[in-house]
C-alpha cells in the first residue's frame, strides 16, 4: 500500500516470530489431517477430514498474506 506507515522494527520482528510459530502449529495439523485422510472412514468422517483440510488451507493462506504484508510494510 503506497503511503502507508511502516511497521516499527520491533513489532515487525514479533509478528514474524508469531507467524513462524503459527506456521509450525498449522504444519502439525496438516500432517495429522493427512494421516487421518489415509485411514478408512465412513462418508461423514471423510467430510470432516475435508473440512479440516479446507480450514487449515485458509489459515495457511492468511498467514502467508500476513507475512507478505509485514515484509512489504517494515
CHARMM internal coordinates of N, CA and C (Angstrom, degrees):
IC EDIT
DIST 1 N 1 CA 1.4508
DIST 1 CA 1 C 1.5176
ANGL 1 N 1 CA 1 C 109.39
DIST 1 C 2 N 1.2988
ANGL 1 CA 1 C 2 N 118.33
DIHE 1 N 1 CA 1 C 2 N 119.02
DIST 2 N 2 CA 1.4491
ANGL 1 C 2 N 2 CA 120.01
DIHE 1 CA 1 C 2 N 2 CA 179.01
DIST 2 CA 2 C 1.5271
ANGL 2 N 2 CA 2 C 110.96
DIHE 1 C 2 N 2 CA 2 C -66.90
DIST 2 C 3 N 1.3248
ANGL 2 CA 2 C 3 N 115.03
DIHE 2 N 2 CA 2 C 3 N 146.65
DIST 3 N 3 CA 1.4641
ANGL 2 C 3 N 3 CA 123.08
DIHE 2 CA 2 C 3 N 3 CA 177.28
DIST 3 CA 3 C 1.5300
ANGL 3 N 3 CA 3 C 113.74
DIHE 2 C 3 N 3 CA 3 C 63.78
DIST 3 C 4 N 1.3214
ANGL 3 CA 3 C 4 N 118.57
DIHE 3 N 3 CA 3 C 4 N 13.20
DIST 4 N 4 CA 1.4605
ANGL 3 C 4 N 4 CA 118.90
DIHE 3 CA 3 C 4 N 4 CA 176.86
DIST 4 CA 4 C 1.5193
ANGL 4 N 4 CA 4 C 108.27
DIHE 3 C 4 N 4 CA 4 C -85.28
DIST 4 C 5 N 1.3208
ANGL 4 CA 4 C 5 N 117.14
DIHE 4 N 4 CA 4 C 5 N 146.53
DIST 5 N 5 CA 1.4567
ANGL 4 C 5 N 5 CA 119.23
DIHE 4 CA 4 C 5 N 5 CA -179.36
DIST 5 CA 5 C 1.5268
ANGL 5 N 5 CA 5 C 110.10
DIHE 4 C 5 N 5 CA 5 C -66.07
DIST 5 C 6 N 1.3142
ANGL 5 CA 5 C 6 N 115.42
DIHE 5 N 5 CA 5 C 6 N 147.55
DIST 6 N 6 CA 1.4516
ANGL 5 C 6 N 6 CA 119.17
DIHE 5 CA 5 C 6 N 6 CA 178.97
DIST 6 CA 6 C 1.5193
ANGL 6 N 6 CA 6 C 110.23
DIHE 5 C 6 N 6 CA 6 C -82.29
DIST 6 C 7 N 1.3010
ANGL 6 CA 6 C 7 N 115.06
DIHE 6 N 6 CA 6 C 7 N 153.32
DIST 7 N 7 CA 1.4593
ANGL 6 C 7 N 7 CA 121.94
DIHE 6 CA 6 C 7 N 7 CA 178.81
DIST 7 CA 7 C 1.5279
ANGL 7 N 7 CA 7 C 107.39
DIHE 6 C 7 N 7 CA 7 C -80.97
DIST 7 C 8 N 1.3124
ANGL 7 CA 7 C 8 N 118.25
DIHE 7 N 7 CA 7 C 8 N 128.99
DIST 8 N 8 CA 1.4654
ANGL 7 C 8 N 8 CA 120.05
DIHE 7 CA 7 C 8 N 8 CA 178.70
DIST 8 CA 8 C 1.5293
ANGL 8 N 8 CA 8 C 111.23
DIHE 7 C 8 N 8 CA 8 C -56.54
DIST 8 C 9 N 1.3260
ANGL 8 CA 8 C 9 N 115.94
DIHE 8 N 8 CA 8 C 9 N 145.79
DIST 9 N 9 CA 1.4660
ANGL 8 C 9 N 9 CA 122.25
DIHE 8 CA 8 C 9 N 9 CA -173.28
DIST 9 CA 9 C 1.5283
ANGL 9 N 9 CA 9 C 112.93
DIHE 8 C 9 N 9 CA 9 C -54.98
DIST 9 C 10 N 1.3095
ANGL 9 CA 9 C 10 N 118.39
DIHE 9 N 9 CA 9 C 10 N -44.38
DIST 10 N 10 CA 1.4689
ANGL 9 C 10 N 10 CA 120.86
DIHE 9 CA 9 C 10 N 10 CA -178.26
DIST 10 CA 10 C 1.5270
ANGL 10 N 10 CA 10 C 111.22
DIHE 9 C 10 N 10 CA 10 C -65.14
DIST 10 C 11 N 1.3190
ANGL 10 CA 10 C 11 N 116.78
DIHE 10 N 10 CA 10 C 11 N -39.91
DIST 11 N 11 CA 1.4639
ANGL 10 C 11 N 11 CA 119.83
DIHE 10 CA 10 C 11 N 11 CA 178.45
DIST 11 CA 11 C 1.5286
ANGL 11 N 11 CA 11 C 110.51
DIHE 10 C 11 N 11 CA 11 C -68.69
DIST 11 C 12 N 1.3197
ANGL 11 CA 11 C 12 N 116.68
DIHE 11 N 11 CA 11 C 12 N -41.51
DIST 12 N 12 CA 1.4672
ANGL 11 C 12 N 12 CA 120.59
DIHE 11 CA 11 C 12 N 12 CA 178.52
DIST 12 CA 12 C 1.5241
ANGL 12 N 12 CA 12 C 110.36
DIHE 11 C 12 N 12 CA 12 C -61.88
DIST 12 C 13 N 1.3094
ANGL 12 CA 12 C 13 N 116.85
DIHE 12 N 12 CA 12 C 13 N -40.98
DIST 13 N 13 CA 1.4709
ANGL 12 C 13 N 13 CA 120.96
DIHE 12 CA 12 C 13 N 13 CA 178.98
DIST 13 CA 13 C 1.5279
ANGL 13 N 13 CA 13 C 110.78
DIHE 12 C 13 N 13 CA 13 C -61.93
DIST 13 C 14 N 1.3243
ANGL 13 CA 13 C 14 N 117.07
DIHE 13 N 13 CA 13 C 14 N -43.87
DIST 14 N 14 CA 1.4639
ANGL 13 C 14 N 14 CA 121.01
DIHE 13 CA 13 C 14 N 14 CA 179.90
DIST 14 CA 14 C 1.5267
ANGL 14 N 14 CA 14 C 111.12
DIHE 13 C 14 N 14 CA 14 C -67.03
DIST 14 C 15 N 1.3228
ANGL 14 CA 14 C 15 N 117.35
DIHE 14 N 14 CA 14 C 15 N -40.52
DIST 15 N 15 CA 1.4636
ANGL 14 C 15 N 15 CA 120.14
DIHE 14 CA 14 C 15 N 15 CA 178.46
DIST 15 CA 15 C 1.5247
ANGL 15 N 15 CA 15 C 110.28
DIHE 14 C 15 N 15 CA 15 C -65.45
DIST 15 C 16 N 1.3256
ANGL 15 CA 15 C 16 N 117.70
DIHE 15 N 15 CA 15 C 16 N -39.24
DIST 16 N 16 CA 1.4706
ANGL 15 C 16 N 16 CA 120.54
DIHE 15 CA 15 C 16 N 16 CA 176.11
DIST 16 CA 16 C 1.5207
ANGL 16 N 16 CA 16 C 110.90
DIHE 15 C 16 N 16 CA 16 C -61.74
DIST 16 C 17 N 1.3295
ANGL 16 CA 16 C 17 N 116.66
DIHE 16 N 16 CA 16 C 17 N -40.89
DIST 17 N 17 CA 1.4655
ANGL 16 C 17 N 17 CA 120.79
DIHE 16 CA 16 C 17 N 17 CA 179.20
DIST 17 CA 17 C 1.5261
ANGL 17 N 17 CA 17 C 110.16
DIHE 16 C 17 N 17 CA 17 C -63.44
DIST 17 C 18 N 1.3225
ANGL 17 CA 17 C 18 N 116.20
DIHE 17 N 17 CA 17 C 18 N -45.38
DIST 18 N 18 CA 1.4636
ANGL 17 C 18 N 18 CA 120.17
DIHE 17 CA 17 C 18 N 18 CA 179.40
DIST 18 CA 18 C 1.5287
ANGL 18 N 18 CA 18 C 111.15
DIHE 17 C 18 N 18 CA 18 C -64.17
DIST 18 C 19 N 1.3118
ANGL 18 CA 18 C 19 N 116.94
DIHE 18 N 18 CA 18 C 19 N -39.42
DIST 19 N 19 CA 1.4555
ANGL 18 C 19 N 19 CA 121.27
DIHE 18 CA 18 C 19 N 19 CA 178.25
DIST 19 CA 19 C 1.5239
ANGL 19 N 19 CA 19 C 110.75
DIHE 18 C 19 N 19 CA 19 C -63.41
DIST 19 C 20 N 1.3151
ANGL 19 CA 19 C 20 N 116.41
DIHE 19 N 19 CA 19 C 20 N -40.60
DIST 20 N 20 CA 1.4622
ANGL 19 C 20 N 20 CA 121.08
DIHE 19 CA 19 C 20 N 20 CA 177.16
DIST 20 CA 20 C 1.5214
ANGL 20 N 20 CA 20 C 110.46
DIHE 19 C 20 N 20 CA 20 C -62.97
DIST 20 C 21 N 1.3276
ANGL 20 CA 20 C 21 N 117.04
DIHE 20 N 20 CA 20 C 21 N -44.97
DIST 21 N 21 CA 1.4693
ANGL 20 C 21 N 21 CA 121.04
DIHE 20 CA 20 C 21 N 21 CA 178.25
DIST 21 CA 21 C 1.5292
ANGL 21 N 21 CA 21 C 110.85
DIHE 20 C 21 N 21 CA 21 C -62.62
DIST 21 C 22 N 1.3241
ANGL 21 CA 21 C 22 N 116.93
DIHE 21 N 21 CA 21 C 22 N -39.45
DIST 22 N 22 CA 1.4580
ANGL 21 C 22 N 22 CA 120.75
DIHE 21 CA 21 C 22 N 22 CA 177.01
DIST 22 CA 22 C 1.5255
ANGL 22 N 22 CA 22 C 110.52
DIHE 21 C 22 N 22 CA 22 C -63.26
DIST 22 C 23 N 1.3228
ANGL 22 CA 22 C 23 N 116.98
DIHE 22 N 22 CA 22 C 23 N -41.94
DIST 23 N 23 CA 1.4634
ANGL 22 C 23 N 23 CA 120.72
DIHE 22 CA 22 C 23 N 23 CA 177.37
DIST 23 CA 23 C 1.5260
ANGL 23 N 23 CA 23 C 111.12
DIHE 22 C 23 N 23 CA 23 C -58.52
DIST 23 C 24 N 1.3185
ANGL 23 CA 23 C 24 N 116.35
DIHE 23 N 23 CA 23 C 24 N -42.35
DIST 24 N 24 CA 1.4647
ANGL 23 C 24 N 24 CA 120.14
DIHE 23 CA 23 C 24 N 24 CA 178.90
DIST 24 CA 24 C 1.5269
ANGL 24 N 24 CA 24 C 111.11
DIHE 23 C 24 N 24 CA 24 C -63.10
DIST 24 C 25 N 1.3170
ANGL 24 CA 24 C 25 N 117.03
DIHE 24 N 24 CA 24 C 25 N -43.88
DIST 25 N 25 CA 1.4633
ANGL 24 C 25 N 25 CA 120.94
DIHE 24 CA 24 C 25 N 25 CA 179.36
DIST 25 CA 25 C 1.5290
ANGL 25 N 25 CA 25 C 110.60
DIHE 24 C 25 N 25 CA 25 C -64.69
DIST 25 C 26 N 1.3195
ANGL 25 CA 25 C 26 N 117.01
DIHE 25 N 25 CA 25 C 26 N -41.87
DIST 26 N 26 CA 1.4638
ANGL 25 C 26 N 26 CA 120.26
DIHE 25 CA 25 C 26 N 26 CA 178.95
DIST 26 CA 26 C 1.5259
ANGL 26 N 26 CA 26 C 111.03
DIHE 25 C 26 N 26 CA 26 C -64.16
DIST 26 C 27 N 1.3106
ANGL 26 CA 26 C 27 N 117.10
DIHE 26 N 26 CA 26 C 27 N -35.84
DIST 27 N 27 CA 1.4648
ANGL 26 C 27 N 27 CA 120.35
DIHE 26 CA 26 C 27 N 27 CA 179.46
DIST 27 CA 27 C 1.5256
ANGL 27 N 27 CA 27 C 111.20
DIHE 26 C 27 N 27 CA 27 C -63.47
DIST 27 C 28 N 1.3210
ANGL 27 CA 27 C 28 N 117.25
DIHE 27 N 27 CA 27 C 28 N -38.24
DIST 28 N 28 CA 1.4692
ANGL 27 C 28 N 28 CA 120.59
DIHE 27 CA 27 C 28 N 28 CA 175.87
DIST 28 CA 28 C 1.5253
ANGL 28 N 28 CA 28 C 109.86
DIHE 27 C 28 N 28 CA 28 C -60.91
DIST 28 C 29 N 1.3203
ANGL 28 CA 28 C 29 N 117.02
DIHE 28 N 28 CA 28 C 29 N -43.42
DIST 29 N 29 CA 1.4614
ANGL 28 C 29 N 29 CA 121.27
DIHE 28 CA 28 C 29 N 29 CA -179.63
DIST 29 CA 29 C 1.5278
ANGL 29 N 29 CA 29 C 110.25
DIHE 28 C 29 N 29 CA 29 C -66.62
DIST 29 C 30 N 1.3202
ANGL 29 CA 29 C 30 N 117.26
DIHE 29 N 29 CA 29 C 30 N -41.36
DIST 30 N 30 CA 1.4647
ANGL 29 C 30 N 30 CA 121.18
DIHE 29 CA 29 C 30 N 30 CA 178.68
DIST 30 CA 30 C 1.5307
ANGL 30 N 30 CA 30 C 110.05
DIHE 29 C 30 N 30 CA 30 C -60.06
DIST 30 C 31 N 1.3222
ANGL 30 CA 30 C 31 N 116.36
DIHE 30 N 30 CA 30 C 31 N -46.30
DIST 31 N 31 CA 1.4635
ANGL 30 C 31 N 31 CA 119.70
DIHE 30 CA 30 C 31 N 31 CA -178.51
DIST 31 CA 31 C 1.5294
ANGL 31 N 31 CA 31 C 111.74
DIHE 30 C 31 N 31 CA 31 C -66.47
DIST 31 C 32 N 1.3244
ANGL 31 CA 31 C 32 N 117.28
DIHE 31 N 31 CA 31 C 32 N -42.28
DIST 32 N 32 CA 1.4651
ANGL 31 C 32 N 32 CA 120.63
DIHE 31 CA 31 C 32 N 32 CA 178.15
DIST 32 CA 32 C 1.5243
ANGL 32 N 32 CA 32 C 110.35
DIHE 31 C 32 N 32 CA 32 C -63.56
DIST 32 C 33 N 1.3237
ANGL 32 CA 32 C 33 N 117.16
DIHE 32 N 32 CA 32 C 33 N -40.57
DIST 33 N 33 CA 1.4522
ANGL 32 C 33 N 33 CA 120.82
DIHE 32 CA 32 C 33 N 33 CA 178.24
DIST 33 CA 33 C 1.5314
ANGL 33 N 33 CA 33 C 110.97
DIHE 32 C 33 N 33 CA 33 C -64.76
DIST 33 C 34 N 1.3190
ANGL 33 CA 33 C 34 N 116.47
DIHE 33 N 33 CA 33 C 34 N -38.37
DIST 34 N 34 CA 1.4657
ANGL 33 C 34 N 34 CA 120.42
DIHE 33 CA 33 C 34 N 34 CA 177.15
DIST 34 CA 34 C 1.5276
ANGL 34 N 34 CA 34 C 110.26
DIHE 33 C 34 N 34 CA 34 C -60.23
DIST 34 C 35 N 1.3209
ANGL 34 CA 34 C 35 N 115.83
DIHE 34 N 34 CA 34 C 35 N -46.01
DIST 35 N 35 CA 1.4623
ANGL 34 C 35 N 35 CA 119.82
DIHE 34 CA 34 C 35 N 35 CA 179.41
DIST 35 CA 35 C 1.5300
ANGL 35 N 35 CA 35 C 111.27
DIHE 34 C 35 N 35 CA 35 C -64.22
DIST 35 C 36 N 1.3214
ANGL 35 CA 35 C 36 N 116.55
DIHE 35 N 35 CA 35 C 36 N -40.57
DIST 36 N 36 CA 1.4646
ANGL 35 C 36 N 36 CA 119.88
DIHE 35 CA 35 C 36 N 36 CA 176.09
DIST 36 CA 36 C 1.5304
ANGL 36 N 36 CA 36 C 110.84
DIHE 35 C 36 N 36 CA 36 C -61.18
DIST 36 C 37 N 1.3158
ANGL 36 CA 36 C 37 N 115.82
DIHE 36 N 36 CA 36 C 37 N -41.95
DIST 37 N 37 CA 1.4595
ANGL 36 C 37 N 37 CA 120.79
DIHE 36 CA 36 C 37 N 37 CA -179.37
DIST 37 CA 37 C 1.5134
ANGL 37 N 37 CA 37 C 113.01
DIHE 36 C 37 N 37 CA 37 C -65.24
DIST 37 C 38 N 1.3290
ANGL 37 CA 37 C 38 N 117.30
DIHE 37 N 37 CA 37 C 38 N -25.42
DIST 38 N 38 CA 1.4551
ANGL 37 C 38 N 38 CA 121.55
DIHE 37 CA 37 C 38 N 38 CA -179.84
DIST 38 CA 38 C 1.5315
ANGL 38 N 38 CA 38 C 112.01
DIHE 37 C 38 N 38 CA 38 C -78.70
DIST 38 C 39 N 1.3212
ANGL 38 CA 38 C 39 N 116.82
DIHE 38 N 38 CA 38 C 39 N -11.58
DIST 39 N 39 CA 1.4630
ANGL 38 C 39 N 39 CA 121.39
DIHE 38 CA 38 C 39 N 39 CA -179.32
DIST 39 CA 39 C 1.5298
ANGL 39 N 39 CA 39 C 109.80
DIHE 38 C 39 N 39 CA 39 C -88.72
DIST 39 C 40 N 1.3185
ANGL 39 CA 39 C 40 N 115.23
DIHE 39 N 39 CA 39 C 40 N 162.13
DIST 40 N 40 CA 1.4629
ANGL 39 C 40 N 40 CA 120.72
DIHE 39 CA 39 C 40 N 40 CA 175.57
DIST 40 CA 40 C 1.5235
ANGL 40 N 40 CA 40 C 109.06
DIHE 39 C 40 N 40 CA 40 C -77.63
DIST 40 C 41 N 1.3308
ANGL 40 CA 40 C 41 N 115.91
DIHE 40 N 40 CA 40 C 41 N 133.02
DIST 41 N 41 CA 1.4648
ANGL 40 C 41 N 41 CA 121.32
DIHE 40 CA 40 C 41 N 41 CA 179.73
DIST 41 CA 41 C 1.5179
ANGL 41 N 41 CA 41 C 108.79
DIHE 40 C 41 N 41 CA 41 C -140.77
DIST 41 C 42 N 1.3192
ANGL 41 CA 41 C 42 N 114.52
DIHE 41 N 41 CA 41 C 42 N 158.55
DIST 42 N 42 CA 1.4605
ANGL 41 C 42 N 42 CA 118.00
DIHE 41 CA 41 C 42 N 42 CA 170.04
DIST 42 CA 42 C 1.5307
ANGL 42 N 42 CA 42 C 108.03
DIHE 41 C 42 N 42 CA 42 C -77.54
DIST 42 C 43 N 1.3099
ANGL 42 CA 42 C 43 N 116.15
DIHE 42 N 42 CA 42 C 43 N 173.79
DIST 43 N 43 CA 1.4723
ANGL 42 C 43 N 43 CA 120.00
DIHE 42 CA 42 C 43 N 43 CA -175.73
DIST 43 CA 43 C 1.5203
ANGL 43 N 43 CA 43 C 113.07
DIHE 42 C 43 N 43 CA 43 C -60.38
DIST 43 C 44 N 1.3169
ANGL 43 CA 43 C 44 N 117.00
DIHE 43 N 43 CA 43 C 44 N -37.00
DIST 44 N 44 CA 1.4599
ANGL 43 C 44 N 44 CA 120.80
DIHE 43 CA 43 C 44 N 44 CA -179.94
DIST 44 CA 44 C 1.5257
ANGL 44 N 44 CA 44 C 110.82
DIHE 43 C 44 N 44 CA 44 C -63.86
DIST 44 C 45 N 1.3209
ANGL 44 CA 44 C 45 N 116.82
DIHE 44 N 44 CA 44 C 45 N -45.51
DIST 45 N 45 CA 1.4722
ANGL 44 C 45 N 45 CA 120.41
DIHE 44 CA 44 C 45 N 45 CA 179.47
DIST 45 CA 45 C 1.5212
ANGL 45 N 45 CA 45 C 110.75
DIHE 44 C 45 N 45 CA 45 C -65.65
DIST 45 C 46 N 1.3191
ANGL 45 CA 45 C 46 N 117.48
DIHE 45 N 45 CA 45 C 46 N -36.98
DIST 46 N 46 CA 1.4714
ANGL 45 C 46 N 46 CA 120.75
DIHE 45 CA 45 C 46 N 46 CA 178.01
DIST 46 CA 46 C 1.5284
ANGL 46 N 46 CA 46 C 110.42
DIHE 45 C 46 N 46 CA 46 C -61.71
DIST 46 C 47 N 1.3200
ANGL 46 CA 46 C 47 N 116.90
DIHE 46 N 46 CA 46 C 47 N -37.42
DIST 47 N 47 CA 1.4642
ANGL 46 C 47 N 47 CA 120.12
DIHE 46 CA 46 C 47 N 47 CA 178.20
DIST 47 CA 47 C 1.5260
ANGL 47 N 47 CA 47 C 111.01
DIHE 46 C 47 N 47 CA 47 C -64.97
DIST 47 C 48 N 1.3399
ANGL 47 CA 47 C 48 N 116.70
DIHE 47 N 47 CA 47 C 48 N -38.32
DIST 48 N 48 CA 1.4709
ANGL 47 C 48 N 48 CA 120.08
DIHE 47 CA 47 C 48 N 48 CA 177.82
DIST 48 CA 48 C 1.5230
ANGL 48 N 48 CA 48 C 110.66
DIHE 47 C 48 N 48 CA 48 C -65.62
DIST 48 C 49 N 1.3184
ANGL 48 CA 48 C 49 N 117.05
DIHE 48 N 48 CA 48 C 49 N -40.30
DIST 49 N 49 CA 1.4635
ANGL 48 C 49 N 49 CA 120.63
DIHE 48 CA 48 C 49 N 49 CA 178.09
DIST 49 CA 49 C 1.5258
ANGL 49 N 49 CA 49 C 109.70
DIHE 48 C 49 N 49 CA 49 C -62.71
DIST 49 C 50 N 1.3244
ANGL 49 CA 49 C 50 N 117.20
DIHE 49 N 49 CA 49 C 50 N -43.31
DIST 50 N 50 CA 1.4691
ANGL 49 C 50 N 50 CA 120.83
DIHE 49 CA 49 C 50 N 50 CA 178.37
DIST 50 CA 50 C 1.5246
ANGL 50 N 50 CA 50 C 111.57
DIHE 49 C 50 N 50 CA 50 C -64.97
DIST 50 C 51 N 1.3199
ANGL 50 CA 50 C 51 N 116.78
DIHE 50 N 50 CA 50 C 51 N -38.81
DIST 51 N 51 CA 1.4637
ANGL 50 C 51 N 51 CA 120.86
DIHE 50 CA 50 C 51 N 51 CA 177.62
DIST 51 CA 51 C 1.5258
ANGL 51 N 51 CA 51 C 110.56
DIHE 50 C 51 N 51 CA 51 C -63.09
DIST 51 C 52 N 1.3133
ANGL 51 CA 51 C 52 N 116.25
DIHE 51 N 51 CA 51 C 52 N -43.56
DIST 52 N 52 CA 1.4658
ANGL 51 C 52 N 52 CA 120.97
DIHE 51 CA 51 C 52 N 52 CA 177.86
DIST 52 CA 52 C 1.5210
ANGL 52 N 52 CA 52 C 110.59
DIHE 51 C 52 N 52 CA 52 C -62.12
DIST 52 C 53 N 1.3168
ANGL 52 CA 52 C 53 N 116.82
DIHE 52 N 52 CA 52 C 53 N -43.85
DIST 53 N 53 CA 1.4645
ANGL 52 C 53 N 53 CA 121.02
DIHE 52 CA 52 C 53 N 53 CA 179.13
DIST 53 CA 53 C 1.5253
ANGL 53 N 53 CA 53 C 111.07
DIHE 52 C 53 N 53 CA 53 C -60.71
DIST 53 C 54 N 1.3121
ANGL 53 CA 53 C 54 N 116.51
DIHE 53 N 53 CA 53 C 54 N -42.64
DIST 54 N 54 CA 1.4595
ANGL 53 C 54 N 54 CA 120.80
DIHE 53 CA 53 C 54 N 54 CA 178.74
DIST 54 CA 54 C 1.5272
ANGL 54 N 54 CA 54 C 111.61
DIHE 53 C 54 N 54 CA 54 C -63.73
DIST 54 C 55 N 1.3181
ANGL 54 CA 54 C 55 N 116.63
DIHE 54 N 54 CA 54 C 55 N -45.20
DIST 55 N 55 CA 1.4663
ANGL 54 C 55 N 55 CA 120.51
DIHE 54 CA 54 C 55 N 55 CA -179.82
DIST 55 CA 55 C 1.5161
ANGL 55 N 55 CA 55 C 112.74
DIHE 54 C 55 N 55 CA 55 C -63.28
DIST 55 C 56 N 1.3229
ANGL 55 CA 55 C 56 N 116.03
DIHE 55 N 55 CA 55 C 56 N -41.80
DIST 56 N 56 CA 1.4698
ANGL 55 C 56 N 56 CA 119.76
DIHE 55 CA 55 C 56 N 56 CA 178.41
DIST 56 CA 56 C 1.5211
ANGL 56 N 56 CA 56 C 110.08
DIHE 55 C 56 N 56 CA 56 C -65.56
DIST 56 C 57 N 1.3236
ANGL 56 CA 56 C 57 N 117.09
DIHE 56 N 56 CA 56 C 57 N -39.34
DIST 57 N 57 CA 1.4585
ANGL 56 C 57 N 57 CA 120.05
DIHE 56 CA 56 C 57 N 57 CA 177.35
DIST 57 CA 57 C 1.5203
ANGL 57 N 57 CA 57 C 111.90
DIHE 56 C 57 N 57 CA 57 C -61.02
DIST 57 C 58 N 1.3188
ANGL 57 CA 57 C 58 N 115.78
DIHE 57 N 57 CA 57 C 58 N -41.63
DIST 58 N 58 CA 1.4681
ANGL 57 C 58 N 58 CA 120.00
DIHE 57 CA 57 C 58 N 58 CA 177.80
DIST 58 CA 58 C 1.5303
ANGL 58 N 58 CA 58 C 110.91
DIHE 57 C 58 N 58 CA 58 C -64.54
DIST 58 C 59 N 1.3224
ANGL 58 CA 58 C 59 N 117.09
DIHE 58 N 58 CA 58 C 59 N -43.55
DIST 59 N 59 CA 1.4645
ANGL 58 C 59 N 59 CA 120.99
DIHE 58 CA 58 C 59 N 59 CA 179.64
DIST 59 CA 59 C 1.5280
ANGL 59 N 59 CA 59 C 110.90
DIHE 58 C 59 N 59 CA 59 C -63.55
DIST 59 C 60 N 1.3215
ANGL 59 CA 59 C 60 N 116.72
DIHE 59 N 59 CA 59 C 60 N -40.57
DIST 60 N 60 CA 1.4660
ANGL 59 C 60 N 60 CA 120.30
DIHE 59 CA 59 C 60 N 60 CA 178.54
DIST 60 CA 60 C 1.5258
ANGL 60 N 60 CA 60 C 110.90
DIHE 59 C 60 N 60 CA 60 C -64.52
DIST 60 C 61 N 1.3220
ANGL 60 CA 60 C 61 N 117.14
DIHE 60 N 60 CA 60 C 61 N -40.02
DIST 61 N 61 CA 1.4673
ANGL 60 C 61 N 61 CA 120.82
DIHE 60 CA 60 C 61 N 61 CA 178.29
DIST 61 CA 61 C 1.5337
ANGL 61 N 61 CA 61 C 110.87
DIHE 60 C 61 N 61 CA 61 C -64.68
DIST 61 C 62 N 1.3104
ANGL 61 CA 61 C 62 N 117.23
DIHE 61 N 61 CA 61 C 62 N -42.44
DIST 62 N 62 CA 1.4713
ANGL 61 C 62 N 62 CA 120.91
DIHE 61 CA 61 C 62 N 62 CA 177.15
DIST 62 CA 62 C 1.5196
ANGL 62 N 62 CA 62 C 109.63
DIHE 61 C 62 N 62 CA 62 C -61.28
DIST 62 C 63 N 1.3219
ANGL 62 CA 62 C 63 N 116.75
DIHE 62 N 62 CA 62 C 63 N -42.53
DIST 63 N 63 CA 1.4614
ANGL 62 C 63 N 63 CA 120.52
DIHE 62 CA 62 C 63 N 63 CA 179.96
DIST 63 CA 63 C 1.5324
ANGL 63 N 63 CA 63 C 110.86
DIHE 62 C 63 N 63 CA 63 C -64.06
DIST 63 C 64 N 1.3395
ANGL 63 CA 63 C 64 N 117.66
DIHE 63 N 63 CA 63 C 64 N -40.81
DIST 64 N 64 CA 1.4748
ANGL 63 C 64 N 64 CA 120.35
DIHE 63 CA 63 C 64 N 64 CA 176.53
DIST 64 CA 64 C 1.5225
ANGL 64 N 64 CA 64 C 110.59
DIHE 63 C 64 N 64 CA 64 C -62.85
DIST 64 C 65 N 1.3228
ANGL 64 CA 64 C 65 N 116.66
DIHE 64 N 64 CA 64 C 65 N -42.37
DIST 65 N 65 CA 1.4683
ANGL 64 C 65 N 65 CA 120.17
DIHE 64 CA 64 C 65 N 65 CA 178.63
DIST 65 CA 65 C 1.5290
ANGL 65 N 65 CA 65 C 111.14
DIHE 64 C 65 N 65 CA 65 C -63.02
DIST 65 C 66 N 1.3131
ANGL 65 CA 65 C 66 N 116.67
DIHE 65 N 65 CA 65 C 66 N -39.71
DIST 66 N 66 CA 1.4592
ANGL 65 C 66 N 66 CA 121.20
DIHE 65 CA 65 C 66 N 66 CA 177.26
DIST 66 CA 66 C 1.5255
ANGL 66 N 66 CA 66 C 110.75
DIHE 65 C 66 N 66 CA 66 C -61.15
DIST 66 C 67 N 1.3281
ANGL 66 CA 66 C 67 N 116.59
DIHE 66 N 66 CA 66 C 67 N -47.31
DIST 67 N 67 CA 1.4731
ANGL 66 C 67 N 67 CA 119.78
DIHE 66 CA 66 C 67 N 67 CA 178.96
DIST 67 CA 67 C 1.5141
ANGL 67 N 67 CA 67 C 111.32
DIHE 66 C 67 N 67 CA 67 C -61.69
DIST 67 C 68 N 1.3288
ANGL 67 CA 67 C 68 N 116.87
DIHE 67 N 67 CA 67 C 68 N -42.79
DIST 68 N 68 CA 1.4711
ANGL 67 C 68 N 68 CA 119.95
DIHE 67 CA 67 C 68 N 68 CA 178.59
DIST 68 CA 68 C 1.5273
ANGL 68 N 68 CA 68 C 110.95
DIHE 67 C 68 N 68 CA 68 C -61.51
DIST 68 C 69 N 1.3298
ANGL 68 CA 68 C 69 N 116.61
DIHE 68 N 68 CA 68 C 69 N -40.82
DIST 69 N 69 CA 1.4632
ANGL 68 C 69 N 69 CA 121.09
DIHE 68 CA 68 C 69 N 69 CA 179.07
DIST 69 CA 69 C 1.5321
ANGL 69 N 69 CA 69 C 110.62
DIHE 68 C 69 N 69 CA 69 C -63.54
DIST 69 C 70 N 1.3217
ANGL 69 CA 69 C 70 N 115.95
DIHE 69 N 69 CA 69 C 70 N -43.91
DIST 70 N 70 CA 1.4685
ANGL 69 C 70 N 70 CA 119.61
DIHE 69 CA 69 C 70 N 70 CA 179.91
DIST 70 CA 70 C 1.5217
ANGL 70 N 70 CA 70 C 110.55
DIHE 69 C 70 N 70 CA 70 C -62.03
DIST 70 C 71 N 1.3268
ANGL 70 CA 70 C 71 N 116.78
DIHE 70 N 70 CA 70 C 71 N -44.83
DIST 71 N 71 CA 1.4636
ANGL 70 C 71 N 71 CA 120.18
DIHE 70 CA 70 C 71 N 71 CA 179.39
DIST 71 CA 71 C 1.5274
ANGL 71 N 71 CA 71 C 110.92
DIHE 70 C 71 N 71 CA 71 C -61.48
DIST 71 C 72 N 1.3178
ANGL 71 CA 71 C 72 N 116.80
DIHE 71 N 71 CA 71 C 72 N -42.30
DIST 72 N 72 CA 1.4583
ANGL 71 C 72 N 72 CA 120.95
DIHE 71 CA 71 C 72 N 72 CA -177.22
DIST 72 CA 72 C 1.5331
ANGL 72 N 72 CA 72 C 112.68
DIHE 71 C 72 N 72 CA 72 C -72.47
DIST 72 C 73 N 1.3379
ANGL 72 CA 72 C 73 N 116.99
DIHE 72 N 72 CA 72 C 73 N -21.09
DIST 73 N 73 CA 1.4713
ANGL 72 C 73 N 73 CA 119.32
DIHE 72 CA 72 C 73 N 73 CA -173.54
DIST 73 CA 73 C 1.5207
ANGL 73 N 73 CA 73 C 113.87
DIHE 72 C 73 N 73 CA 73 C -119.58
DIST 73 C 74 N 1.2942
ANGL 73 CA 73 C 74 N 116.58
DIHE 73 N 73 CA 73 C 74 N 19.69
DIST 74 N 74 CA 1.4781
ANGL 73 C 74 N 74 CA 118.43
DIHE 73 CA 73 C 74 N 74 CA 176.34
DIST 74 CA 74 C 1.5061
ANGL 74 N 74 CA 74 C 110.80
DIHE 73 C 74 N 74 CA 74 C -138.04
END
COOR INIT
IC SEED 1 N 1 CA 1 C
IC BUILD
